[in-house]
């Protein structure tokens, strides 16, 4: 495949593999985040958006019916589950971006070492400047430049997506909906107990 | 489609969707790169490549068909007979030059009248030398020639010849280095004689060679490489590098050369040292070609045809013999004070059955350079 061969040729085998891995993981996290937020619209939150919390909401109702002692732990569990779904994706993506930046930095260092070595070797051997520069490009300089460029570009794309208005708005709306749902459950139980 | 991407509970199949997106991210840039890549215009339009006719001689190594890249289909059709795959082999210089080398070397069949670089007069000579080439090339340029990119080159086409045309292998400087005991036979003449011989060789290259081109092998091409003004070029993608000095050849420069090229079968084996100097990694995909001028190609083939015609006239070769290989040596004619050019002298014809026919110098009666070499005792 043209893209893969280009990547392995210009990034070096190790860094190309690392970049591909991080790209795949980032895509996976983004898809997961999208899956959690796709039912959240600008004006409303669909029932399916918090479907993954239904068992915990049911547990909250039961806890409220029996006693108030276990209410807080259940509410904490709801928020923990919410964080594990939503916030963890954001944290993961942030982690990937940071790692990519570091990998790009490492690629720059490694590539520069190889490039300078070839360049000095070529000049010491008395090769023509064009030969020496070509050798240094093929033996590290391309890796140094492309890894930096790749990490910067990918990091910028991921940060842009995470911090986008679309993403942040829906995450906040979902958080609000969780809080409102918890409040509804507690109020609902209170009304029933008063009615009884 | 929706069922493929979602689970029963309505959530997305994250793994599958991730893989699909990842795959698209790899494929789409590749497509864009392919669409964005321009047609191969860096290399000179290649009309054909020398293809050595396969010989049944056991001593000879097997040759491989050379890829033929037709540039102009009309020309190709018109030249179906004339542009038969001619195998040019250059015997690699071996410690025993009479031994058939394992990898037949490609020969720059055309004796390139190399313009001496040392004196200004040589430049003027070179211009004269180029005139017939220019003439020939001008004629060719007037025709619409579709440049075929390397990537667009049609699959290997080997014109069926009985026997099959052998592949051409270019002489490898690297493989020839270190070969001992072989010196370039040469004769030194005065300026006037030099010009006379040079013009005669040059005019021989001005005539277009008709008929099937035989396979060729030059035994000492390694030393005479420079004399024929061959340019070894390494092709990497769309970049071309001159293997003699490692410089990158600008686009279009090779258009000045003939459309006939020689392709090196094992570039890393033959040009390993030169390719490494270019900064290429050992074993990476690379193509090495030899470029020459048209008139040089024509001159060498004209002499080869002359040898075959002589052999047939003498009854040494069957009138309908095909697939023969002409072997010879390159000789240098040097000018007193500086300057030299190479000429090709066929010395042997090898038939498909393995019969070797010695070509006498009398086959080239009237050729000034042959006569000079005879007088010098080299022939």
Contacts between the chains, C-beta under 8 A, distances in Angstrom:
chain1	res1	chain2	res2	distance
A	1	B	26	6.2
A	1	B	27	7.3
A	1	B	30	5.8
A	2	B	29	7.7
A	2	B	30	3.5
A	2	B	33	5.5
A	2	B	34	6.5
A	3	B	26	4.7
A	3	B	27	7.1
A	3	B	29	4.8
A	3	B	30	4.2
A	3	B	33	7.4
A	4	B	26	6.3
A	6	B	30	7.9
A	6	B	33	7.2
A	23	B	22	6.8
A	23	B	25	7.0
A	24	B	18	6.6
A	24	B	19	7.9
A	24	B	22	5.1
A	27	B	18	4.9
A	27	B	21	5.1
A	27	B	22	5.5
A	27	B	25	7.5
A	28	B	14	6.2
A	28	B	15	7.2
A	28	B	18	4.2
A	31	B	12	6.6
A	31	B	14	5.1
A	31	B	17	5.1
A	31	B	18	5.2
A	31	B	21	7.0
A	32	B	14	5.2
A	34	B	12	7.5
A	35	B	11	5.7
A	35	B	12	4.2
A	35	B	14	6.3
A	38	B	12	7.9
A	48	B	10	5.8
A	51	B	9	7.4
A	51	B	10	7.3
A	118	B	279	7.4
A	127	B	246	7.4
A	127	B	277	6.5
A	128	B	245	7.1
A	128	B	246	5.7
A	128	B	247	7.3
A	130	B	246	6.6
A	130	B	247	6.1
A	130	B	248	6.7
A	131	B	246	4.6
A	131	B	277	5.7
A	131	B	278	6.4
A	131	B	279	6.4
A	134	B	278	6.1
A	134	B	279	3.9
A	135	B	278	7.7
A	135	B	279	3.3
A	136	B	279	7.6
A	137	B	279	7.0
A	138	B	279	4.5
A	138	B	280	6.8
A	138	B	281	6.6
A	139	B	279	7.0
A	139	B	281	8.0
